[in-house]
Amino acid sequence: MPESLIEFRDVTRTFGKGEKAVTAVDDVSLHVDRGEIYGIIGFSGAGKSTLIRMVNGLERPTSGSVRVLGHEISSMAESKLPAVRSRIGMVFQQFNLFRSRNVSGNVAYPLKVAGWSRARRRERVEELLEFVGLSDKAEQYPEELSGGQKQRVGIARALAAEPDILLADESTSALDPSTTAEVLSLLRRANEDLGITILAITHEMEVIRSIADRVAVMDRGRIVESGRVYDIFSNPREDRKAGFVGAALKDRPTSEDVQRIRQSTEGRLVTISLQDSTAMSSVLGRAASHGVSFEIVHGGMNTTKNASYGLLTVAVNGPQPSVDGFLAALADAGQVQEVHG
Amino acid sequence: MIDTYRNLDWGYIGPALLEAIGDTIYMVAWAFVFGGIIGLVIGLTLYTTREGGLLASRPVWLLANFVVNLIRPIPFVILIAALQPLTISVIGSGIGNDAVVFVMIWASTFAIARIVEQNLVSIDPGVIEAARAMGATRLRIVLTVMLPEALGPLILGYTFVIIALTDMSALAGIIGGGGIGNFAIVEGYNRFRPEVTWLAVAVVIVFVQSLQMLGNWSAKKVLRR
């Protein structure tokens, strides 16, 4: 049984009172185990920010229990929280660097808070700047850095006091795609090399796909599904079609897509989920022997942290029985669903 | 023009002017030190106790806000008169430079409180959240995050106040204080010697300009742009 560092049990957070009350987090239960990267994905307003802030007590639940590193955070006095918070690093969407301090000063701040001596601070700051590849920027101020560099400083600062947990609050949402990849690989290294447990919230599927081990999809305050990243991506359920996974991945054609596809092609439209790409290509390769032709009209392959998967929508042309036979063969290699436009 | 000043009775006017400058610096400096510190504390109170603030407390905020709003609009001359009993009981006298300093402390405290509050509001709340997330205590956040982050604008705000204090100190003469304002009225205006009044004008211009330049320079240095 792996050790749970973060455990939410029946957690609800309501803002406001009476008729104007808004439930930001609605009866959420989840646990994050030591050493894993747990992602929570959802559109903005889904309650992710409130949820992650309850881990270090920046927000308090209205009801339910939040246990972190063996402490009941939900009922802890504000004066007791600093001790727990110093074992939890946090990375923010807008970086939140101190403008009045240079890069070294930013990274050293949590060490000062934790009472490290000047000599140990200097050594640790050097080590961290090397880890994030910014040793040459130590004396610069935040406004002299690019977005990606700022976030690397943010990560160095969050890792400074050797925390057990790293909270990543939309850590790449303000960055362009290439810097996003850079920051994500840094988070993955922090997880792999330093063994730090990461809870990341995001609205970007890319983040989940490339670093998370497990994922929870959040919608209007609730966790609507959760599981291992690979399982969720490679095997989306029908009822999830309108949900976040589908929308963010664009893995299935929308009804507008289908209309457009219909203008240029005939034949049966099916979506195939691929979990084993070699088996699939061999089946697709036998299309001719079934007496049908097909074209790929939507979708493609994707890679998660440790496996690949994909969703392809194909238009199959040919006589009715041949098409049926071909689809039956496809069903042996993956899950096949008819697309109705 | 040059002859007018060459023929001035410098043996009398010179020392009188120097004494006036000394009085002005005395009044402005003491009022600035006390008003600056007390005003900072009240300004921090206004900022941290507001809704969603670090020490959010509606009763404390309401009280602080009420007092600031009550005192701040009172014209300085009226404040001098209104505080007379308090000034006498605290300073021991209702006249002279120290009495003026006492009233100036009141006026500058509440002006500074508002200026401090307004400058702190411009701090990115995310930075404060980051410090909280690192486990910094609230006192540490005030001292090592809020004040450094707002230092540049705060310096400009304080510069504004020190110039306002120079303005207030010019009224010292009405309750027996000295200073440049008193010099301009007593030695210049009352004796129909505009050339002496203009000396006071020149001194005040140099005084205020130097302070403003010093303030701008320090703020720029802090903001690094």
Interface residues (C-beta under 8 A of the other chain):
Chain A: N56 L58 L81 P82 A83 V84 R85 S86 I88 M90 F92 Q94 N96 L97 F98 R99 S100 R101 Y109 P110 K112 V113 A114 Y141 R157 A161 L167
Chain B: D124 G126 V127 E129 A130 A131 R132 A133 M134 G135 A136 T137 R140 T144 V145 P148 E149 L151 V222 R224
